[in-house]
Amino acid sequence: MPPIITLTTDFGTRDPFVGVMKGVILGICPDARLVDLTHDVAPQDVLEAALVLESSARFFPAGTVHLAVVDPGVGSRRRALAISAARQRFVGPDNGLFTAALDEAGWEAVSLENPEYRLAEVSQTFHGRDVFAPAAAHLACGIALERFGLTVTDPVRIQLPGCRFENGAWVGEVIGADRFGNLLTSLTAARLGDTSGWEVEIGGRLLGPLVSCYADGREGEPSAIIGSSGRVEIFVRNANAQAVLGARSGTPVRVRTS
């Protein structure tokens, strides 16, 4: 199978930045298959990008390289990393993007220092092109992790939103919204277990029991479902839940027995 490299950035598609990174990758590893996870992460939103990787990386084959560039510290003293975890590799800035990968047992990380695996000239504003894309390409072509630089034992981690059990209810929060306006939450099916008989409340508004599919929601009324990411998701059938509820990241969500 040809090597796979995924790309996650906050660059958008108006400017040529993503295309230039792909050009660098293909110049080094022409057989690479490039997969765009998203380039619409909110500017400088490291947490959003970390959640993208958490929900996506596990669906790719072993050996996939996940290149992520959301880098408000570009040009500063923040480290550049390559990580091996769960039989996959991750490349990007050391700012917490790879927190979920670092929760896996047996991870290894190195700093990207070897000039052999970056472009000859490195700008202070575009490490995605000059440092991270070349490193991802060389990794995909089979260069061993240890050849890139020194071992890193303390990569940066951020606090990923979770949930807690309190007064008979699971308590979490909204962590974002998709392009349909469906609200993603920090509550997961894995934590809730058997979801039968549970009701969802957001911002003090009771929505009723979880439904099994979008079509089961009442027209114009907010409903809750376990979405494809395994998270409790709040939606409005044929409408935008974010707009209807006026919710945003951090809005409290509770799931309790009826």
Summary of the structure (lengths in Angstrom):
residues: 258
radius of gyration: 20.1
end to end distance: 49.7
largest distance: 62.6
contacts: 818
relative contact order: 0.13
helix: 24%
strand: 32%
